[in-house]
């Protein structure tokens, strides 16, 4: 645990997660609603270059995961890259990473809750979204083990649904390998934008790192759990993307509001569509559950260092969770779920999280061989890829994301200036 955490006097979290639970939490974050909603906008951007976009997102995700895993083993405390940036690059960069993560993933929480609402009760999307946030916040409040158990159930169900979709599409006789060919509609800018949007669906392994203070033997568990979770996710996403693209084609996929359900119908299995809708709703619940966990732990770490109100650093004496941080995050997400739309939230989230991982890669570059430094090419490709994908996102996402990151930086400078003036 960091020195600041120890000196805060706010209590310690309980170390109860092993490799299996950590992998499940990572899978619950990544194999979530992203795979049910992100392929459509990505296909609209990249056309027949969708698989290139998926591959590029996977490469960047792999580099980010390797950098994060090495850093998490070195600094097994709550907060993830907020802690790594602070310890390796300085207080400002750690703060900026934490700020980017909190605002980006808070937007992700809103997107996931709205996905639940749109699949469960389309006419009352916002109401269902708020109810989902309240219910999962209450569950997280009662302890991490309950959340880990529910995540196992969710991951098992979602994997079964995805396997059913792939099997139905391949056996239906409508899949055409010719639709996988890259045509003239695939542009460099479109592929980059698609990769940035698809990155939204990959960026769940950070949840394992941000829970570092609640993992048993973190120096061994986290570096094992992160690549395992990412590897499984890559295999699942590749199978789903290839199958759906082969059935619907780039144009059909781009116009599909519910791509996997449309693929099931096109494959001649319309009865599978309701199951896919249920899978999407459950997957979104799993992602939301893990997201609230991750954001609240980063909030806890920033509150310990007084970058956020110090009252949020409290740890519940019985449940050993950052209960005030969880309630605060839940309240903010509930407000966003009641007032925002899902597509805007996905782009904004991707920008904030790519900024977060850019700092993680920069921090990993500073590790020495004795500290478990990854091969030099890993953080270089990760950092370059994060910046490239962030600024290739739709202009509205880039502008809003840049503005919020800049606002966080200004707030940091003002707070430091006022602190020195008072001192």
N, C-alpha and C positions, 0 to 999 in steps of 0.2 A: 504494500500500500504506500502511496506517496506520503511525503512528510506532511504536506498540508492536510491530508486526510486524517493522519494520526493526531495532529494538533488541534483538529476541529472539535474534538470531543463530542462528536455526534453519534457515535456507536459504529459497530462493524456489521457488515452483512454476513449472512451465513453461507459457508462454502458447502453446497450440497449437490452440485452438478458434476457428473462424470462425462466421459467421452460420448457415450450414446445420447445422453440428454442434450449435450452441447450440439451435437450433429443434428438432432431433431429440431432444436430451436433454430438453427441455421436453415434447415430445410423448410421449416414452417414459415420462415421469412421469405425465402427465395421461391419455393414452389407454391406460390400463392396466386393471388388474382392477377398478377402481372402477365402470366402466360395466357390468361383468358381474355385480357383486354389490350395488351400492348402490340400484338402482331398486326392488328388492323391499321392503326396510325403509322406503324413502321413500314408496312407494305405500301401505304399511300405515299410515303416519302421516298422509298427506295425502289418500288416496283419489283422487277425481277431480280434486283440486287439485294433482296431481303436477307438471303442466307449469308451474303457477304457482310451485311450489317450485323447479323447475329454473331458471325465469327469474330468480327472486330470487337464487339462488346464483350465476347468471351475472353479474348486476349487481354483486354484492359482489366476485366474482372479478375483474371488469373493473377496478373501482376499485382493488383491491389491486394488480393487475398494473401499472396506470399509475403508481401511487405508487412501487412497487418499481422499475419501469424507470427513472424519473427519478432515484431515489436511487442505483441501481446505476451509472448513468452518471457520477454525481458521486463515488461512492466504490467504485471497481472493485477491491475486495479480497475475499478469502475471508471468509465469515461472514454475508453478507446483512444482514438487519435487526438482527442483533447489532451490526454495525458502524454501521449508520445510527442506531440508537437511542442508541448510545454517543456518536456525534459530534454529533447534533442535540438530544438530550434529556438526556443525562447518563449516567454510568456505570451507575447502577442500572437504568435503563430498557433500556439495551443488554443488560445481563446478563439481565434478565427475559425479553427477547425471545429471546435465545439459549437460555435454560433451557426456555422454552416450546417452541421449535423442536426442541431435542434430545430432550426427553421425548415430545413429540407425534409426531415423525417416527420415533422409535425404535419407538413403538407401531404406526405405519404399516408399518414394516419387518416387524414381527411379523405384522400382518394380511396383507400381501402374500405372505410366505413360507408362511403357513397356507393361503392361496388356492391357491398352487402345489400344496401337498400334497393339498388336498381334490379337486382336479381330476385330478392325476396318479395318485394312489393313495389313494383315500378311506379304506381300512383302515389306512393308515400315514401319516396326515396329518402328524403332528408329526415323524416321522423324515425324511420327504421335505423338510419345511420347513427343518429344521436343515441338511440336506445342501445345499439351495439357497443358504442363507446362507453356508455355508463356501465353496462354489464361486465365488460372485460376489465375496465378499471377497477371495479369492485372485486373481481376475481384476482387480479394482480395484487391487490391490497392485502389479501389473506395469505400470501406466501408464494414463493417461486415454484415449489414442488408441484402445487396444483396446476399452475400454468404449464409446467413441463409435461405433466401427465396429459392435459388436454391437447397439447401440441402433438403428442404422439398419435392420438386418435385422429386428429385433423389431417396430418401428413399421410397416414395410412389410407384414409378415405380419398383424398385428392389424388394420390398416386394410382389408386384403383380406377378412378374416373378417367384419368389421362390415358391409362393403359387400355381402357375400354374404347376410347375415342380412336386411338391409333389402330387398334385391332379392327374396329368396324370400318374405318376408312380404307385400310389395306385390303380387307376381304370383300369390300363392296364392289370392286371392279371399276370404280370411277377415278382412281388415282392414276395420273399420267406423269411419268418421269420427264416428259418433254416440257412440262410447266416449270421445271426447276432450272431450265436453261437461262442464262443471263443474256438479256436483250439490250437494245439501244436505249430503253427507258431508264436503265440503271446509270445514274450519274454519281460522281464522287461526292458532291454535296448531299445528294439524297441518301447515299449509303452511310455517310457520317451522321446525318440527322437520325436515320433509322437506328444506328448503333447507340446514339445517345438516348433515344426513347426506350430501346430494349434494355439498356443498362439499368433502367428503373426496376426491371424484373429480376436482375441479378444481385442487386445491392443489399443482400440480407445477411451475408456472412459477418458483417460488422457487428451484428447483434451478439455473436459469440464473444467478440473482443470486448464489447462494452459491458458484458456480464463477468469480466475477468475476476472480480472480487468475490464472485459466488460460485466459482469453479474449483473443484478439488484438484490439487497438484497442477496448477495452471501452466507452469513452465513446460509440461509435457502434454497436457490435455488440449490446450488451445491450438498449438501448432499442428496437432493431429486432426482436430475436429474441423478446422476451417477448410483445408484442402479436400477432406472427405465430403463435406457438405457441398462445396462448390463442384467437385467432380460429378457427384450424383446429379446435381441440378443441370449441369451442362449436357449430360447424356439424355436426360428427360426432355429438356428444351429442344435439343437438336432433333430428337425423334418426333416431337409434336410439330415443330416448325416445318420439317420436311414433309410430313404427312399432310398437314393442312394446306400447304402450298401446292402440293401435287394434286389435291382434290379440287380446290377452289381457283387456283391460278392467282397471279399477282393482283389482277384487277378485281376479281371476286373477293379476295381477302381484304383488299383495301376498302371495299364498301360494306364489309360485314360488321354489323354492330356487335354480334356475338360470334366471333370466328369459329370457335370449336363447335358450337351448336349448329351453325350453318354447314360446317363440314360434315357433321353427322347426318343432317338432312340430305345433303348432296350425295352422300354415300348410300342412301336408301335405308337409313335407320332413324326415321324421325322420332321413334319412341325413346331414343337415347338423349334427345334434346333436353327434356326436363331433368334428367340425371346430370347433364352437363351444367345446367343452371344451378342445381343444388351444389355441385362440385365447386363452381365459381364462388357461390356464397360462402361455403365452408372454407374455401381457400382464402378468401378475403378476410374472414374471421381469424384464421391462423396468422396471416400477415399482420393484421391489426394488433393481435395479442402480442406478437414478438416486437412490433414497432413501439408500442407503448412501453414495453420493458426496456428497450434500448434507449429511447429518448429520456425516460425518467432517470436512468443511470447516468447518462451524460449530464443531465440537469443537476443530479446529486453532486457529481464531481465539480462542476462549475460553481455550484453554491458553496461547496467546501472552501473554494478559493475566493469566494465573495465576488465572482463575476456575475452571479445571479443572487437574489435575496438569500441570505444565509439561513433563513428559517427553512428553506427547502432542503437543507442538508440533514435534516433529522431522520433517524432510522427507528422504525417501530420497535419498542422493547420486546414485544412478543413475536411478531411475524418476521422481524429482521429484514424488512424491506424499506426503501425510501418512500414512506407513505405520503408525505407532503408533496414530494416531487411528482409522484404518480397522480395524486389528486389534481395538482396544478396542470399537468400535461393533459389529463383527461378533460378538464374544464375547457382548456384552449381548443382541443381537438373537437369537442362537442360543438363549440361555437362555429368553428370552420365547417364542420359537417352540415350545419344548419344553413350555411350561407354561400358555399363555394360550388364549383363544378369540377368534374373528375379530370377532364383532359388538361385543363389549366394547371391543376394540382400536380399531374404527372410530370409535365415539363419543368415546373418550378422546383419540384423535389429533385429531379435529376441534376439540375444545375447546382443546387446546394450540396448534394451528396458527392458530385464529381469534384467540387472544390475541397471537400473534406478529405477525399482520397488522394488528391494531389498533394496535400500536406502530409498525409501518411507516407507516400512514396518519398517525398523529400526527407522526412525523418528517417526512413529506412536507409537512405543513402549514407547517413552519418554513422551507421553502426559499423563497428570494427569486426574483423573476422572472429575474434574471441567472444564477441557479443552475439554471434549467430547471424552475421550479415548475409542477406541473400546475394546471389550473383549480381554484379553491377548492372547488367542489362535489365534486370527486373524492375527496379525503381525508376530507371530512365524511361523505359517503355511505358510504365504505369503513369508517371507524371506527365509525359508528353501526350499520352492517350487521353487522360482525364481533361487536360486543357483543351485538346482538339475537339473532343466530344461535347464539352460544356458549351463552347462557342459555336458549335454546329447546330445546336438545338434551335427550335423556332424562335424568331426574334423577340416575341413577347416574353418567352421564358428567360432568354438571355438578359433582357432589359430589367425585368422584375427581379431576377436572381442577383444580378450585379448590384442593383439598387439596395437590396436587403443586406448583402454582404458588406457593401460600402457603409451602410448605416450602422452595422455592427462594429466596423472598424472605427468609425467616428465616435461611437459611444465609448469604446475602449480608450481612445486617446483623451476624450473629455474627462472620463473618470480618473485616469492617471494624472491629468493636469490638475484637477480639483483636489486630488489626494495630496499632491506635492504642495499645492498652495496652502492647504490646511495644515500640512506638516511644518 
